[in-house]
Amino acid sequence: MLNETSRRSHAIQPTLKPAIGPKLLFFFVIGDVVGTGIYALMGSVAEQIGGALWLPFLAAFAVAFLTAFSYLELVGKYPRAAGAALYVQRAFHIPFLTFLVAFAVMSSGITSAAAAARAFGAYLQPFVQWPVMPAAVGFLVALGLINFRGVAESVKVNMVLTAIEVSGLLLVIAIGGYALEAGQGEPSRLFEIHTGDQSLLLSITAATSLAFFAMVGFEDSVNMVEECEGGARIFPRSLLSGLAAAAVLYTLVALTASLLVPAETLSAAKSDALLKVVAIGAPAFPLKFFAGIGLLAVINSALINLLMASRLLYGMANEGILPPVFAAVHPSRRTPWVSILFTAALAVALVVVVGDDGVKKLGGTTALLLLCVFTGVNIACLALRRDKVEHTHFRAPPGTPLLGALLCGDLALPVLSGRPASDYAVAVGLLGVGMALWEVNRRWINRSAINAKTIKKS
């Protein structure tokens, strides 16, 4: 519940500007899903699973679709910008749990943007020989300025970049089709699963938990609901169609990669796995052109994640979970400028702190944090079924919230996910920062309450 100071502060703030229609929202979803994950992690997934690349990607999308249904039901009932944290608060009424969920979602956006920034610094090398670290930091500063300028500008930039990065994946698929027609490709690789010293089930779930980083992003759209023309009404079609389009693209790209390139070669290529597919499928194709597309895909991922994180902080400040300063809206740009500054600064800090393996480490942490959040959202959807609202809204199909909670929880557990300990270490460290901020906010609220009582007595 909002405290009195937060209510008064919120009452005098300008409101967010509705600027996103169904088409922009559709591209927002695709642009947030398609990006760093598919362009940078194909080699790592091949290392985990072998030639059956399509299997973990399809499994991850199945889990994502189950959770998307829960999000659609909840955003329809509560069309506000706070997203997962708002749903958990309404379901369980535990402020500390609400804050942890909010901070976990924010952290996932920041870690994803930081991973993209590190990838940007590396992918820039074929074009400009700049040091990776300064390039990554400058990249985040530039995106923060775009975010500050306004959501319409940010989402329109996203729309252009999304078209470019989707064209890159279509290019891979087209090259694959051309190569297959010319007699290249080995269909038997599509069913190869490298188990190593693991069981078949653990190999599949471990690859799925890694591939899940390439699926996340659809949940970010609910934090933009207050800036949508038509509110939650436009969400079901835009979200599900955007997620389905991304699923088709990923599956076709994974099939193409497996058919044309052995898993060992993809694994050795690491972040350049798709570039290797292009080089083998079309040797005469200019590889720098495709590298440029990959660079723009990384830019788009970072832009959308920073956009989401800043709006989430803004929404939580309006709920009284964070200090009201994060709800400050710039009077002329009508954007949450304090939240934008904070999230960009935190992303820069992560870029500086992580090592050279930052893309994989931060990507794994992003997936872990969101799987934990998705587990909570699915459970909250079930708990809030008893909370009736007067307006009509989307309702998740029977059984999907429970199944989504079980699968997300399984993929987050170390026993089944096969995640490295570093994923959990980074996640725990970020949540530790969140707990410290929670304590600061709690003391600020208590101090405000004491001051209010003193003024009332006097």
Secondary structure, 3 states (H helix, E strand, C coil): CCCHHHHHHHHCCCCCCCCECHHHHHHHHHHHHCCHHHHHCHHHHHHHHCCCCHHHHHHHHHHHHHHHHHHHHHHHHCCCCCCHHHHHHHHHCCHHHHHHHHHHHHHHHHHHHHHHHHHHHHHCCCCCCCCHHHHHHHHHHHHHHHHHHCHHHHHHHHHHHHHHHHHHHHHHHHHHHHHHHCCCCCHHHHHCCCCCCCCHHHHHHHHHHHHHHHCCCHHHHHHHHHHECCHHHHHHHHHHHHHHHHHHHHHHHHHHHHHHCCHHHHHHHHHHHHHHHHHHHCCCCCHHHHHHHHHHHHHHHHHHHHHHHHHHHHHHHHCCCCCHHHHCCCCCCCCCHHHHHHHHHHHHHHHHHCCCCHHHHHHHHHHHHHHHHHHHHHHHHHHHHHCCCCCCCCCCCCCHHHHHHHHHHHHHCHHHHCCCHHHHHHHHHHHHHHHHHHHHHHHHHHHHHHHHHHHHHC
